[in-house]
Amino acid sequence: MGRITDAVKNLLIINVIVFFGTQALPEGIKSMGNMYFPLSENFQPYQIITNMFMHADFQHLLFNMMTLFFLGPLVEQALGTKRFLQLYFLSGLGAVILHMGIKWFEYQGIIAGLDPSEISAVANEGLSILNSGRNYRGELGELNYILNGSILGASGAVYGVLIAFATLFPNMKLMLLFPPIPIKAKYLAAGLIALGLFSGVTGFQQGVAHWGHLGGAIVGFIMIRFIWKLQSLR
C-alpha cells in the first residue's frame, strides 16, 4: 500500500472522532444518529448520512476502518478524490435503500395479519421494550425490530470501496487475518457477496445488516463498471 490519501485519511479521522466522541452520550441521544425505518417515530432524514459514521462497538469500527485504510488509498488514486467520495457516499446510500427496501416488504407482510391496535402498541411501546433487553414474541417481535431497531456503521460504504477495489484490481492478492492466507481480491469479493446473500436469505448472523452490505457492494460495482466504465488496472 502506498501513502494514505486525503479522502481516506479524513474519513478515518471523522469516523474515529464520532465513535469516541459519542461514547459518553446517553444511549437515547447517541442512537439518534442511527438509521431507523422511515415509518418509525424515531426516523429523521439526516440519519441517512449520520448512520454512516456511527458504530456499535470498537470491533465494528476497527474492521471497517482497517478495510478502508488498506484498500481505500489505491481506489482513491485510481478514481481521484471527487469520484472516490461519490463512490463512498453513494455506496452508503445504496446500503440504506436496499436494507430498508427489504424491510418494507417484510413490514407489509407482517402488518397484513395484525390488528391496528397491535401495530399501534408496538410503535408506541416497542422501543422501551427493546432497550430493556426484551421483545415481543412472533410477528410482533419481528415488527418491533423493523419499527424500532436501527442500522449503523460505515459497512455499506466500505463494501462499495471493497468491491470497487476488486473490480479495479481483481488479481491483486490480499492477506486475510483469519486465516492468514493470501487470496485474490476477486475471490474475496465473491466470497463476501455469497456469504451476504446466504445470511440475508437465511437470517444467519442476526443483528448484521447483510442486505445493507450487499446494497453498498452493488452500487460500488455498478459505478466502476457501468457508470464510469473503468477496466481492470492489473
C-alpha positions, 0 to 999 in steps of 0.5 A: 500500500502506498501513502494514505490519501486525503479522502481516506485519511479524513474519513478515518479521522471523522469516523474515529472522532464520532465513535469516541466522541459519542461514547459518553452520550446517553444511549437515547441521544447517541442512537439518534444518529442511527438509521431507523425505518422511515415509518418509525417515530424515531426516523429523521432524514439526516440519519441517512448520512449520520448512520454512516459514521456511527458504530456499535462497538470498537470491533465494528469500527476497527474492521471497517476502518482497517478495510478502508485504510488498506484498500481505500488509498489505491481506489482513491488514486485510481478514481481521484478524490471527487469520484472516490467520495461519490463512490463512498457516499453513494455506496452508503446510500445504496446500503440504506435503500436496499436494507430498508427496501427489504424491510418494507416488504417484510413490514407489509407482510407482517402488518397484513395479519395484525390488528391496528391496535397491535401495530399501534402498541408496538410503535408506541411501546416497542422501543422501551421494550427493546432497550430493556433487553426484551421483545415481543414474541412472533410477528410482533417481535419481528415488527418491533425490530423493523419499527424500532431497531436501527442500522449503523456503521460505515459497512455499506460504504466500505463494501462499495470501496471493497468491491470497487477495489476488486473490480479495479484490481481483481488479481491483486492478492490480499492477506486475510487475518483469519486465516492468514492466507493470501487470496485474490481480491476477486475471490474475496469479493465473491466470497463476501457477496455469497456469504451476504446473500446466504445470511440475508436469505437465511437470517444467519448472523442476526443483528448484521445488516447483510442486505445493507452490505450487499446494497453498498457492494452493488452500487460500488460495482455498478459505478466502476463498471457501468457508470464510469466504465473503468477496466481492470488496472492489473 
